[in-house]
Amino acid sequence: MSTQIPVSHMAFVRARAGRSAELGARLSALIEPSRNAPGCLSFALQHSQCDPELWLVSGFWTNQQAMTSYFGSPAMQIFAELVQELVVNSLDFHTFKDVSAVQALGHSQAAVHKLAG
């Protein structure tokens, strides 16, 4: 039996000048369908308090398979549409997985050795 490792994604989405309200409205359409997607633990849309053009879309998933399935869903098409329609100035997308303290320590030691080598 495999252990499920929680994973997450974060997308920092910057609107083109004057299009932030439109971007927020379009991204808000993702909230309910995403929260109802299989394996979704949490899904949120946030607007920067100090940068009116910056939005954050984040999701937490039970495992990699659930998140990958979501990425293949029709809901994700909105990102391509926003880029094609020139609503988005930039899109910075990252995925993450939970790690233990030992794993995190191992990664930091490996990075130190790589820099030193």
Biopython code that builds the backbone (N, CA, C, O; Angstrom):
import numpy as np
from Bio.PDB.StructureBuilder import StructureBuilder

atoms = [
    (1, "MET", "N", (0.845, -1.182, 0.000)),
    (1, "MET", "CA", (0.000, 0.000, 0.000)),
    (1, "MET", "C", (0.886, 1.239, 0.000)),
    (1, "MET", "O", (1.773, 1.373, 0.843)),
    (2, "SER", "N", (0.647, 2.140, -0.940)),
    (2, "SER", "CA", (1.472, 3.344, -1.012)),
    (2, "SER", "C", (0.912, 4.432, -0.106)),
    (2, "SER", "O", (-0.298, 4.543, 0.093)),
    (3, "THR", "N", (1.816, 5.224, 0.433)),
    (3, "THR", "CA", (1.426, 6.332, 1.282)),
    (3, "THR", "C", (1.132, 7.536, 0.403)),
    (3, "THR", "O", (1.914, 7.867, -0.489)),
    (4, "GLN", "N", (0.008, 8.188, 0.654)),
    (4, "GLN", "CA", (-0.329, 9.374, -0.111)),
    (4, "GLN", "C", (0.379, 10.579, 0.493)),
    (4, "GLN", "O", (0.333, 10.798, 1.704)),
    (5, "ILE", "N", (1.030, 11.353, -0.360)),
    (5, "ILE", "CA", (1.752, 12.537, 0.088)),
    (5, "ILE", "C", (0.999, 13.761, -0.400)),
    (5, "ILE", "O", (0.829, 13.939, -1.606)),
    (6, "PRO", "N", (0.545, 14.608, 0.514)),
    (6, "PRO", "CA", (-0.157, 15.826, 0.089)),
    (6, "PRO", "C", (0.742, 16.690, -0.805)),
    (6, "PRO", "O", (1.945, 16.814, -0.572)),
    (7, "VAL", "N", (0.131, 17.275, -1.820)),
    (7, "VAL", "CA", (0.842, 18.155, -2.742)),
    (7, "VAL", "C", (0.032, 19.434, -2.916)),
    (7, "VAL", "O", (-1.152, 19.486, -2.583)),
    (8, "SER", "N", (0.684, 20.456, -3.439)),
    (8, "SER", "CA", (-0.016, 21.718, -3.650)),
    (8, "SER", "C", (0.512, 22.411, -4.893)),
    (8, "SER", "O", (1.563, 22.061, -5.430)),
    (9, "HIS", "N", (-0.240, 23.396, -5.330)),
    (9, "HIS", "CA", (0.211, 24.253, -6.419)),
    (9, "HIS", "C", (-0.065, 25.705, -6.051)),
    (9, "HIS", "O", (-1.005, 26.010, -5.317)),
    (10, "MET", "N", (0.760, 26.574, -6.567)),
    (10, "MET", "CA", (0.571, 28.016, -6.392)),
    (10, "MET", "C", (0.857, 28.676, -7.733)),
    (10, "MET", "O", (1.872, 28.398, -8.372)),
    (11, "ALA", "N", (-0.035, 29.537, -8.140)),
    (11, "ALA", "CA", (0.146, 30.286, -9.377)),
    (11, "ALA", "C", (0.036, 31.775, -9.050)),
    (11, "ALA", "O", (-1.011, 32.248, -8.608)),
    (12, "PHE", "N", (1.119, 32.497, -9.270)),
    (12, "PHE", "CA", (1.109, 33.941, -9.117)),
    (12, "PHE", "C", (0.773, 34.503, -10.492)),
    (12, "PHE", "O", (1.532, 34.318, -11.443)),
    (13, "VAL", "N", (-0.347, 35.180, -10.599)),
    (13, "VAL", "CA", (-0.847, 35.654, -11.883)),
    (13, "VAL", "C", (-0.906, 37.183, -11.847)),
    (13, "VAL", "O", (-1.598, 37.770, -11.016)),
    (14, "ARG", "N", (-0.176, 37.809, -12.752)),
    (14, "ARG", "CA", (-0.138, 39.274, -12.811)),
    (14, "ARG", "C", (-0.966, 39.737, -14.006)),
    (14, "ARG", "O", (-0.745, 39.308, -15.139)),
    (15, "ALA", "N", (-1.923, 40.623, -13.731)),
    (15, "ALA", "CA", (-2.780, 41.164, -14.778)),
    (15, "ALA", "C", (-2.047, 42.234, -15.572)),
    (15, "ALA", "O", (-1.150, 42.901, -15.058)),
    (16, "ARG", "N", (-2.437, 42.386, -16.813)),
    (16, "ARG", "CA", (-1.970, 43.534, -17.601)),
    (16, "ARG", "C", (-2.599, 44.781, -16.995)),
    (16, "ARG", "O", (-3.646, 44.704, -16.351)),
    (17, "ALA", "N", (-1.972, 45.911, -17.199)),
    (17, "ALA", "CA", (-2.461, 47.178, -16.649)),
    (17, "ALA", "C", (-3.921, 47.396, -17.020)),
    (17, "ALA", "O", (-4.312, 47.284, -18.182)),
    (18, "GLY", "N", (-4.712, 47.708, -16.005)),
    (18, "GLY", "CA", (-6.121, 47.999, -16.210)),
    (18, "GLY", "C", (-7.027, 46.786, -16.350)),
    (18, "GLY", "O", (-8.225, 46.938, -16.588)),
    (19, "ARG", "N", (-6.473, 45.573, -16.207)),
    (19, "ARG", "CA", (-7.288, 44.364, -16.410)),
    (19, "ARG", "C", (-7.386, 43.488, -15.165)),
    (19, "ARG", "O", (-7.817, 42.338, -15.244)),
    (20, "SER", "N", (-6.985, 44.035, -14.012)),
    (20, "SER", "CA", (-6.978, 43.243, -12.788)),
    (20, "SER", "C", (-8.381, 42.802, -12.369)),
    (20, "SER", "O", (-8.568, 41.655, -11.964)),
    (21, "ALA", "N", (-9.358, 43.687, -12.460)),
    (21, "ALA", "CA", (-10.721, 43.324, -12.064)),
    (21, "ALA", "C", (-11.250, 42.196, -12.949)),
    (21, "ALA", "O", (-11.891, 41.265, -12.461)),
    (22, "GLU", "N", (-10.982, 42.284, -14.247)),
    (22, "GLU", "CA", (-11.399, 41.231, -15.173)),
    (22, "GLU", "C", (-10.710, 39.916, -14.830)),
    (22, "GLU", "O", (-11.343, 38.860, -14.829)),
    (23, "LEU", "N", (-9.406, 39.982, -14.539)),
    (23, "LEU", "CA", (-8.660, 38.775, -14.181)),
    (23, "LEU", "C", (-9.250, 38.144, -12.919)),
    (23, "LEU", "O", (-9.470, 36.934, -12.876)),
    (24, "GLY", "N", (-9.504, 38.951, -11.902)),
    (24, "GLY", "CA", (-10.084, 38.428, -10.669)),
    (24, "GLY", "C", (-11.428, 37.767, -10.891)),
    (24, "GLY", "O", (-11.706, 36.705, -10.333)),
    (25, "ALA", "N", (-12.264, 38.396, -11.707)),
    (25, "ALA", "CA", (-13.580, 37.825, -11.993)),
    (25, "ALA", "C", (-13.453, 36.490, -12.718)),
    (25, "ALA", "O", (-14.173, 35.541, -12.406)),
    (26, "ARG", "N", (-12.546, 36.415, -13.675)),
    (26, "ARG", "CA", (-12.370, 35.178, -14.449)),
    (26, "ARG", "C", (-11.778, 34.075, -13.566)),
    (26, "ARG", "O", (-12.207, 32.923, -13.642)),
    (27, "LEU", "N", (-10.801, 34.421, -12.734)),
    (27, "LEU", "CA", (-10.196, 33.416, -11.855)),
    (27, "LEU", "C", (-11.178, 32.938, -10.788)),
    (27, "LEU", "O", (-11.117, 31.784, -10.365)),
    (28, "SER", "N", (-12.076, 33.811, -10.354)),
    (28, "SER", "CA", (-13.035, 33.418, -9.315)),
    (28, "SER", "C", (-13.953, 32.296, -9.794)),
    (28, "SER", "O", (-14.517, 31.562, -8.983)),
    (29, "ALA", "N", (-14.100, 32.164, -11.107)),
    (29, "ALA", "CA", (-14.916, 31.075, -11.651)),
    (29, "ALA", "C", (-14.293, 29.708, -11.391)),
    (29, "ALA", "O", (-14.967, 28.687, -11.524)),
    (30, "LEU", "N", (-13.015, 29.678, -11.023)),
    (30, "LEU", "CA", (-12.332, 28.415, -10.724)),
    (30, "LEU", "C", (-12.630, 27.888, -9.325)),
    (30, "LEU", "O", (-12.486, 26.692, -9.072)),
    (31, "ILE", "N", (-13.041, 28.758, -8.423)),
    (31, "ILE", "CA", (-13.097, 28.390, -7.007)),
    (31, "ILE", "C", (-14.001, 27.193, -6.734)),
    (31, "ILE", "O", (-13.514, 26.165, -6.263)),
    (32, "GLU", "N", (-15.276, 27.288, -7.009)),
    (32, "GLU", "CA", (-16.195, 26.195, -6.664)),
    (32, "GLU", "C", (-15.906, 24.902, -7.419)),
    (32, "GLU", "O", (-15.844, 23.843, -6.794)),
    (33, "PRO", "N", (-15.725, 24.946, -8.759)),
    (33, "PRO", "CA", (-15.431, 23.674, -9.445)),
    (33, "PRO", "C", (-14.149, 23.018, -8.923)),
    (33, "PRO", "O", (-14.066, 21.793, -8.828)),
    (34, "SER", "N", (-13.162, 23.833, -8.590)),
    (34, "SER", "CA", (-11.892, 23.280, -8.104)),
    (34, "SER", "C", (-12.061, 22.678, -6.722)),
    (34, "SER", "O", (-11.523, 21.607, -6.443)),
    (35, "ARG", "N", (-12.796, 23.346, -5.861)),
    (35, "ARG", "CA", (-13.026, 22.808, -4.515)),
    (35, "ARG", "C", (-13.790, 21.496, -4.558)),
    (35, "ARG", "O", (-13.652, 20.665, -3.660)),
    (36, "ASN", "N", (-14.594, 21.304, -5.598)),
    (36, "ASN", "CA", (-15.375, 20.074, -5.741)),
    (36, "ASN", "C", (-14.650, 18.994, -6.529)),
    (36, "ASN", "O", (-15.187, 17.900, -6.703)),
    (37, "ALA", "N", (-13.444, 19.274, -7.010)),
    (37, "ALA", "CA", (-12.683, 18.291, -7.781)),
    (37, "ALA", "C", (-12.236, 17.145, -6.875)),
    (37, "ALA", "O", (-11.927, 17.368, -5.705)),
    (38, "PRO", "N", (-12.200, 15.921, -7.404)),
    (38, "PRO", "CA", (-11.742, 14.783, -6.605)),
    (38, "PRO", "C", (-10.337, 15.019, -6.046)),
    (38, "PRO", "O", (-9.423, 15.381, -6.787)),
    (39, "GLY", "N", (-10.172, 14.815, -4.757)),
    (39, "GLY", "CA", (-8.869, 14.939, -4.113)),
    (39, "GLY", "C", (-8.501, 16.340, -3.668)),
    (39, "GLY", "O", (-7.431, 16.539, -3.093)),
    (40, "CYS", "N", (-9.363, 17.320, -3.921)),
    (40, "CYS", "CA", (-9.049, 18.692, -3.501)),
    (40, "CYS", "C", (-9.289, 18.849, -2.000)),
    (40, "CYS", "O", (-10.387, 18.586, -1.509)),
    (41, "LEU", "N", (-8.267, 19.275, -1.286)),
    (41, "LEU", "CA", (-8.380, 19.534, 0.144)),
    (41, "LEU", "C", (-8.722, 20.998, 0.409)),
    (41, "LEU", "O", (-9.428, 21.324, 1.363)),
    (42, "SER", "N", (-8.210, 21.865, -0.449)),
    (42, "SER", "CA", (-8.420, 23.302, -0.288)),
    (42, "SER", "C", (-8.091, 23.991, -1.597)),
    (42, "SER", "O", (-7.189, 23.568, -2.320)),
    (43, "PHE", "N", (-8.822, 25.054, -1.901)),
    (43, "PHE", "CA", (-8.548, 25.837, -3.099)),
    (43, "PHE", "C", (-8.890, 27.282, -2.785)),
    (43, "PHE", "O", (-9.941, 27.564, -2.210)),
    (44, "ALA", "N", (-7.995, 28.208, -3.164)),
    (44, "ALA", "CA", (-8.229, 29.610, -2.819)),
    (44, "ALA", "C", (-7.740, 30.547, -3.916)),
    (44, "ALA", "O", (-6.800, 30.250, -4.653)),
    (45, "LEU", "N", (-8.408, 31.675, -3.994)),
    (45, "LEU", "CA", (-7.992, 32.783, -4.838)),
    (45, "LEU", "C", (-7.761, 33.964, -3.913)),
    (45, "LEU", "O", (-8.634, 34.327, -3.125)),
    (46, "GLN", "N", (-6.570, 34.567, -4.013)),
    (46, "GLN", "CA", (-6.242, 35.708, -3.167)),
    (46, "GLN", "C", (-5.724, 36.854, -4.023)),
    (46, "GLN", "O", (-5.121, 36.644, -5.075)),
    (47, "HIS", "N", (-5.975, 38.080, -3.545)),
    (47, "HIS", "CA", (-5.541, 39.293, -4.241)),
    (47, "HIS", "C", (-4.525, 39.991, -3.349)),
    (47, "HIS", "O", (-4.762, 40.166, -2.154)),
    (48, "SER", "N", (-3.411, 40.385, -3.918)),
    (48, "SER", "CA", (-2.353, 41.044, -3.157)),
    (48, "SER", "C", (-2.868, 42.317, -2.489)),
    (48, "SER", "O", (-3.644, 43.070, -3.077)),
    (49, "GLN", "N", (-2.431, 42.541, -1.271)),
    (49, "GLN", "CA", (-2.805, 43.753, -0.538)),
    (49, "GLN", "C", (-1.978, 44.954, -0.963)),
    (49, "GLN", "O", (-2.386, 46.092, -0.728)),
    (50, "CYS", "N", (-0.819, 44.727, -1.586)),
    (50, "CYS", "CA", (0.051, 45.852, -1.934)),
    (50, "CYS", "C", (0.324, 45.979, -3.430)),
    (50, "CYS", "O", (0.954, 46.947, -3.858)),
    (51, "ASP", "N", (-0.135, 45.022, -4.230)),
    (51, "ASP", "CA", (0.069, 45.077, -5.678)),
    (51, "ASP", "C", (-1.270, 44.779, -6.353)),
    (51, "ASP", "O", (-1.672, 43.618, -6.425)),
    (52, "PRO", "N", (-1.961, 45.794, -6.845)),
    (52, "PRO", "CA", (-3.312, 45.600, -7.375)),
    (52, "PRO", "C", (-3.395, 44.708, -8.614)),
    (52, "PRO", "O", (-4.487, 44.278, -8.986)),
    (53, "GLU", "N", (-2.274, 44.428, -9.251)),
    (53, "GLU", "CA", (-2.276, 43.594, -10.452)),
    (53, "GLU", "C", (-1.985, 42.119, -10.149)),
    (53, "GLU", "O", (-2.070, 41.284, -11.050)),
    (54, "LEU", "N", (-1.644, 41.783, -8.897)),
    (54, "LEU", "CA", (-1.176, 40.434, -8.565)),
    (54, "LEU", "C", (-2.242, 39.605, -7.853)),
    (54, "LEU", "O", (-2.858, 40.045, -6.882)),
    (55, "TRP", "N", (-2.438, 38.398, -8.368)),
    (55, "TRP", "CA", (-3.380, 37.426, -7.809)),
    (55, "TRP", "C", (-2.637, 36.126, -7.516)),
    (55, "TRP", "O", (-1.645, 35.807, -8.171)),
    (56, "LEU", "N", (-3.127, 35.376, -6.523)),
    (56, "LEU", "CA", (-2.558, 34.074, -6.169)),
    (56, "LEU", "C", (-3.667, 33.032, -6.218)),
    (56, "LEU", "O", (-4.705, 33.182, -5.573)),
    (57, "VAL", "N", (-3.437, 31.983, -6.983)),
    (57, "VAL", "CA", (-4.349, 30.841, -7.050)),
    (57, "VAL", "C", (-3.615, 29.674, -6.414)),
    (57, "VAL", "O", (-2.526, 29.313, -6.859)),
    (58, "SER", "N", (-4.200, 29.075, -5.368)),
    (58, "SER", "CA", (-3.513, 27.965, -4.706)),
    (58, "SER", "C", (-4.477, 26.817, -4.446)),
    (58, "SER", "O", (-5.665, 27.015, -4.192)),
    (59, "GLY", "N", (-3.932, 25.624, -4.518)),
    (59, "GLY", "CA", (-4.717, 24.431, -4.253)),
    (59, "GLY", "C", (-3.896, 23.408, -3.503)),
    (59, "GLY", "O", (-2.691, 23.280, -3.721)),
    (60, "PHE", "N", (-4.552, 22.681, -2.619)),
    (60, "PHE", "CA", (-3.920, 21.598, -1.867)),
    (60, "PHE", "C", (-4.686, 20.321, -2.184)),
    (60, "PHE", "O", (-5.917, 20.299, -2.182)),
    (61, "TRP", "N", (-3.930, 19.250, -2.457)),
    (61, "TRP", "CA", (-4.491, 18.011, -2.984)),
    (61, "TRP", "C", (-4.041, 16.824, -2.152)),
    (61, "TRP", "O", (-2.982, 16.859, -1.525)),
    (62, "THR", "N", (-4.852, 15.773, -2.148)),
    (62, "THR", "CA", (-4.531, 14.580, -1.356)),
    (62, "THR", "C", (-3.269, 13.892, -1.842)),
    (62, "THR", "O", (-2.528, 13.311, -1.049)),
    (63, "ASN", "N", (-3.018, 13.956, -3.164)),
    (63, "ASN", "CA", (-1.836, 13.295, -3.717)),
    (63, "ASN", "C", (-1.538, 13.827, -5.117)),
    (63, "ASN", "O", (-2.313, 14.600, -5.679)),
    (64, "GLN", "N", (-0.418, 13.407, -5.662)),
    (64, "GLN", "CA", (0.021, 13.864, -6.982)),
    (64, "GLN", "C", (-0.988, 13.495, -8.070)),
    (64, "GLN", "O", (-1.242, 14.290, -8.976)),
    (65, "GLN", "N", (-1.559, 12.305, -7.986)),
    (65, "GLN", "CA", (-2.503, 11.858, -9.008)),
    (65, "GLN", "C", (-3.725, 12.784, -9.062)),
    (65, "GLN", "O", (-4.181, 13.139, -10.149)),
    (66, "ALA", "N", (-4.251, 13.171, -7.909)),
    (66, "ALA", "CA", (-5.413, 14.068, -7.877)),
    (66, "ALA", "C", (-5.071, 15.422, -8.492)),
    (66, "ALA", "O", (-5.855, 15.969, -9.267)),
    (67, "MET", "N", (-3.894, 15.966, -8.148)),
    (67, "MET", "CA", (-3.500, 17.263, -8.679)),
    (67, "MET", "C", (-3.275, 17.174, -10.192)),
    (67, "MET", "O", (-3.702, 18.060, -10.932)),
    (68, "THR", "N", (-2.612, 16.120, -10.652)),
    (68, "THR", "CA", (-2.355, 15.945, -12.078)),
    (68, "THR", "C", (-3.665, 15.800, -12.847)),
    (68, "THR", "O", (-3.804, 16.354, -13.938)),
    (69, "SER", "N", (-4.617, 15.069, -12.298)),
    (69, "SER", "CA", (-5.925, 14.924, -12.951)),
    (69, "SER", "C", (-6.607, 16.276, -13.071)),
    (69, "SER", "O", (-7.208, 16.585, -14.100)),
    (70, "TYR", "N", (-6.516, 17.082, -12.021)),
    (70, "TYR", "CA", (-7.100, 18.424, -12.048)),
    (70, "TYR", "C", (-6.455, 19.274, -13.138)),
    (70, "TYR", "O", (-7.145, 20.007, -13.845)),
    (71, "PHE", "N", (-5.129, 19.177, -13.275)),
    (71, "PHE", "CA", (-4.430, 19.963, -14.300)),
    (71, "PHE", "C", (-4.918, 19.603, -15.703)),
    (71, "PHE", "O", (-4.852, 20.432, -16.611)),
    (72, "GLY", "N", (-5.400, 18.391, -15.886)),
    (72, "GLY", "CA", (-5.916, 17.973, -17.180)),
    (72, "GLY", "C", (-7.395, 18.277, -17.374)),
    (72, "GLY", "O", (-7.961, 17.961, -18.421)),
    (73, "SER", "N", (-8.018, 18.882, -16.384)),
    (73, "SER", "CA", (-9.455, 19.149, -16.457)),
    (73, "SER", "C", (-9.757, 20.403, -17.283)),
    (73, "SER", "O", (-8.878, 21.242, -17.479)),
    (74, "PRO", "N", (-10.989, 20.530, -17.763)),
    (74, "PRO", "CA", (-11.378, 21.711, -18.527)),
    (74, "PRO", "C", (-11.228, 23.021, -17.740)),
    (74, "PRO", "O", (-11.048, 24.079, -18.345)),
    (75, "ALA", "N", (-11.296, 22.969, -16.432)),
    (75, "ALA", "CA", (-11.169, 24.182, -15.613)),
    (75, "ALA", "C", (-9.833, 24.882, -15.856)),
    (75, "ALA", "O", (-9.757, 26.109, -15.805)),
    (76, "MET", "N", (-8.791, 24.115, -16.118)),
    (76, "MET", "CA", (-7.467, 24.700, -16.307)),
    (76, "MET", "C", (-7.334, 25.447, -17.629)),
    (76, "MET", "O", (-6.379, 26.201, -17.816)),
    (77, "GLN", "N", (-8.264, 25.253, -18.535)),
    (77, "GLN", "CA", (-8.241, 25.940, -19.826)),
    (77, "GLN", "C", (-8.282, 27.456, -19.648)),
    (77, "GLN", "O", (-7.838, 28.197, -20.526)),
    (78, "ILE", "N", (-8.814, 27.918, -18.516)),
    (78, "ILE", "CA", (-8.930, 29.361, -18.292)),
    (78, "ILE", "C", (-7.561, 30.049, -18.338)),
    (78, "ILE", "O", (-7.467, 31.192, -18.785)),
    (79, "PHE", "N", (-6.503, 29.374, -17.884)),
    (79, "PHE", "CA", (-5.172, 29.991, -17.899)),
    (79, "PHE", "C", (-4.707, 30.250, -19.336)),
    (79, "PHE", "O", (-4.165, 31.315, -19.631)),
    (80, "ALA", "N", (-4.915, 29.290, -20.214)),
    (80, "ALA", "CA", (-4.541, 29.478, -21.621)),
    (80, "ALA", "C", (-5.354, 30.608, -22.242)),
    (80, "ALA", "O", (-4.822, 31.419, -23.000)),
    (81, "GLU", "N", (-6.635, 30.659, -21.921)),
    (81, "GLU", "CA", (-7.496, 31.716, -22.459)),
    (81, "GLU", "C", (-7.034, 33.096, -21.990)),
    (81, "GLU", "O", (-6.988, 34.039, -22.779)),
    (82, "LEU", "N", (-6.695, 33.209, -20.718)),
    (82, "LEU", "CA", (-6.262, 34.499, -20.177)),
    (82, "LEU", "C", (-4.972, 34.982, -20.826)),
    (82, "LEU", "O", (-4.797, 36.179, -21.058)),
    (83, "VAL", "N", (-4.076, 34.054, -21.115)),
    (83, "VAL", "CA", (-2.824, 34.416, -21.784)),
    (83, "VAL", "C", (-3.110, 34.812, -23.230)),
    (83, "VAL", "O", (-2.614, 35.833, -23.705)),
    (84, "GLN", "N", (-3.901, 34.015, -23.922)),
    (84, "GLN", "CA", (-4.213, 34.288, -25.329)),
    (84, "GLN", "C", (-4.955, 35.606, -25.503)),
    (84, "GLN", "O", (-4.748, 36.315, -26.487)),
    (85, "GLU", "N", (-5.819, 35.932, -24.548)),
    (85, "GLU", "CA", (-6.624, 37.154, -24.637)),
    (85, "GLU", "C", (-5.891, 38.377, -24.069)),
    (85, "GLU", "O", (-6.469, 39.457, -23.953)),
    (86, "LEU", "N", (-4.629, 38.196, -23.722)),
    (86, "LEU", "CA", (-3.774, 39.278, -23.216)),
    (86, "LEU", "C", (-4.311, 39.946, -21.952)),
    (86, "LEU", "O", (-4.138, 41.148, -21.747)),
    (87, "VAL", "N", (-4.968, 39.143, -21.104)),
    (87, "VAL", "CA", (-5.421, 39.625, -19.801)),
    (87, "VAL", "C", (-4.278, 39.518, -18.794)),
    (87, "VAL", "O", (-4.179, 40.311, -17.857)),
    (88, "VAL", "N", (-3.415, 38.516, -19.006)),
    (88, "VAL", "CA", (-2.324, 38.209, -18.089)),
    (88, "VAL", "C", (-1.004, 38.778, -18.616)),
    (88, "VAL", "O", (-0.665, 38.622, -19.789)),
    (89, "ASN", "N", (-0.282, 39.432, -17.730)),
    (89, "ASN", "CA", (1.055, 39.932, -18.059)),
    (89, "ASN", "C", (2.106, 38.864, -17.783)),
    (89, "ASN", "O", (3.052, 38.701, -18.554)),
    (90, "SER", "N", (1.935, 38.131, -16.671)),
    (90, "SER", "CA", (2.854, 37.041, -16.349)),
    (90, "SER", "C", (2.145, 35.995, -15.508)),
    (90, "SER", "O", (1.164, 36.279, -14.821)),
    (91, "LEU", "N", (2.664, 34.785, -15.581)),
    (91, "LEU", "CA", (2.107, 33.656, -14.853)),
    (91, "LEU", "C", (3.280, 32.849, -14.312)),
    (91, "LEU", "O", (4.092, 32.337, -15.082)),
    (92, "ASP", "N", (3.369, 32.735, -13.000)),
    (92, "ASP", "CA", (4.464, 32.016, -12.342)),
    (92, "ASP", "C", (3.837, 30.856, -11.574)),
    (92, "ASP", "O", (3.207, 31.070, -10.538)),
    (93, "PHE", "N", (4.002, 29.637, -12.069)),
    (93, "PHE", "CA", (3.300, 28.468, -11.560)),
    (93, "PHE", "C", (4.290, 27.495, -10.929)),
    (93, "PHE", "O", (5.322, 27.181, -11.521)),
    (94, "HIS", "N", (3.966, 27.012, -9.708)),
    (94, "HIS", "CA", (4.845, 26.071, -9.000)),
    (94, "HIS", "C", (4.017, 24.980, -8.342)),
    (94, "HIS", "O", (2.876, 25.207, -7.941)),
    (95, "THR", "N", (4.606, 23.784, -8.234)),
    (95, "THR", "CA", (3.994, 22.692, -7.481)),
    (95, "THR", "C", (4.925, 22.301, -6.341)),
    (95, "THR", "O", (6.143, 22.457, -6.428)),
    (96, "PHE", "N", (4.324, 21.789, -5.269)),
    (96, "PHE", "CA", (5.080, 21.453, -4.061)),
    (96, "PHE", "C", (4.570, 20.142, -3.478)),
    (96, "PHE", "O", (3.438, 19.731, -3.735)),
    (97, "LYS", "N", (5.431, 19.487, -2.679)),
    (97, "LYS", "CA", (5.002, 18.308, -1.927)),
    (97, "LYS", "C", (5.506, 18.438, -0.504)),
    (97, "LYS", "O", (6.519, 19.086, -0.242)),
    (98, "ASP", "N", (4.781, 17.808, 0.412)),
    (98, "ASP", "CA", (5.197, 17.808, 1.810)),
    (98, "ASP", "C", (6.485, 17.008, 1.962)),
    (98, "ASP", "O", (6.693, 16.003, 1.282)),
    (99, "VAL", "N", (7.340, 17.469, 2.859)),
    (99, "VAL", "CA", (8.560, 16.742, 3.188)),
    (99, "VAL", "C", (8.692, 16.680, 4.704)),
    (99, "VAL", "O", (8.162, 17.522, 5.429)),
    (100, "SER", "N", (9.397, 15.684, 5.154)),
    (100, "SER", "CA", (9.668, 15.567, 6.586)),
    (100, "SER", "C", (10.842, 16.480, 6.943)),
    (100, "SER", "O", (11.520, 17.003, 6.059)),
    (101, "ALA", "N", (11.073, 16.666, 8.234)),
    (101, "ALA", "CA", (12.211, 17.472, 8.683)),
    (101, "ALA", "C", (13.519, 16.857, 8.205)),
    (101, "ALA", "O", (14.445, 17.573, 7.826)),
    (102, "VAL", "N", (13.594, 15.516, 8.225)),
    (102, "VAL", "CA", (14.812, 14.826, 7.777)),
    (102, "VAL", "C", (15.027, 15.068, 6.284)),
    (102, "VAL", "O", (16.151, 15.327, 5.855)),
    (103, "GLN", "N", (13.959, 14.985, 5.489)),
    (103, "GLN", "CA", (14.079, 15.232, 4.058)),
    (103, "GLN", "C", (14.502, 16.676, 3.793)),
    (103, "GLN", "O", (15.353, 16.926, 2.939)),
    (104, "ALA", "N", (13.918, 17.614, 4.511)),
    (104, "ALA", "CA", (14.264, 19.022, 4.326)),
    (104, "ALA", "C", (15.723, 19.258, 4.696)),
    (104, "ALA", "O", (16.425, 19.995, 4.004)),
    (105, "LEU", "N", (16.180, 18.644, 5.769)),
    (105, "LEU", "CA", (17.571, 18.773, 6.181)),
    (105, "LEU", "C", (18.486, 18.165, 5.118)),
    (105, "LEU", "O", (19.527, 18.733, 4.789)),
    (106, "GLY", "N", (18.091, 17.011, 4.586)),
    (106, "GLY", "CA", (18.885, 16.364, 3.536)),
    (106, "GLY", "C", (18.992, 17.231, 2.296)),
    (106, "GLY", "O", (20.051, 17.293, 1.671)),
    (107, "HIS", "N", (17.898, 17.907, 1.929)),
    (107, "HIS", "CA", (17.923, 18.795, 0.757)),
    (107, "HIS", "C", (18.838, 19.984, 1.001)),
    (107, "HIS", "O", (19.584, 20.384, 0.108)),
    (108, "SER", "N", (18.789, 20.552, 2.200)),
    (108, "SER", "CA", (19.631, 21.721, 2.471)),
    (108, "SER", "C", (21.101, 21.321, 2.527)),
    (108, "SER", "O", (21.957, 22.085, 2.084)),
    (109, "GLN", "N", (21.416, 20.130, 3.066)),
    (109, "GLN", "CA", (22.800, 19.673, 3.101)),
    (109, "GLN", "C", (23.309, 19.380, 1.695)),
    (109, "GLN", "O", (24.463, 19.673, 1.379)),
    (110, "ALA", "N", (22.450, 18.799, 0.841)),
    (110, "ALA", "CA", (22.838, 18.520, -0.534)),
    (110, "ALA", "C", (23.129, 19.823, -1.277)),
    (110, "ALA", "O", (24.061, 19.892, -2.078)),
    (111, "ALA", "N", (22.333, 20.845, -1.010)),
    (111, "ALA", "CA", (22.533, 22.148, -1.662)),
    (111, "ALA", "C", (23.851, 22.765, -1.215)),
    (111, "ALA", "O", (24.567, 23.348, -2.029)),
    (112, "VAL", "N", (24.184, 22.641, 0.081)),
    (112, "VAL", "CA", (25.434, 23.173, 0.596)),
    (112, "VAL", "C", (26.616, 22.457, -0.051)),
    (112, "VAL", "O", (27.593, 23.092, -0.446)),
    (113, "HIS", "N", (26.521, 21.122, -0.158)),
    (113, "HIS", "CA", (27.604, 20.342, -0.777)),
    (113, "HIS", "C", (27.746, 20.703, -2.247)),
    (113, "HIS", "O", (28.863, 20.791, -2.756)),
    (114, "LYS", "N", (26.647, 20.908, -2.926)),
    (114, "LYS", "CA", (26.688, 21.262, -4.343)),
    (114, "LYS", "C", (27.342, 22.633, -4.531)),
    (114, "LYS", "O", (28.135, 22.821, -5.455)),
    (115, "LEU", "N", (27.014, 23.590, -3.660)),
    (115, "LEU", "CA", (27.629, 24.920, -3.737)),
    (115, "LEU", "C", (29.107, 24.863, -3.410)),
    (115, "LEU", "O", (29.912, 25.562, -4.024)),
    (116, "ALA", "N", (29.472, 24.022, -2.432)),
    (116, "ALA", "CA", (30.861, 23.928, -2.012)),
    (116, "ALA", "C", (31.712, 23.163, -3.034)),
    (116, "ALA", "O", (32.917, 23.383, -3.149)),
    (117, "GLY", "N", (31.051, 22.253, -3.776)),
    (117, "GLY", "CA", (31.787, 21.384, -4.702)),
    (117, "GLY", "C", (32.054, 22.073, -5.960)),
    (117, "GLY", "O", (32.664, 21.499, -6.861)),
]
sb = StructureBuilder()
sb.init_structure("model")
sb.init_model(0)
sb.init_chain("A")
sb.init_seg("    ")
for serial, (resi, resn, name, xyz) in enumerate(atoms, 1):
    if name == "N":
        sb.init_residue(resn, " ", resi, " ")
    sb.init_atom(name, np.array(xyz, "f"), 0.0, 1.0, " ", f" {name:<3s}", serial, name[0])
structure = sb.get_structure()
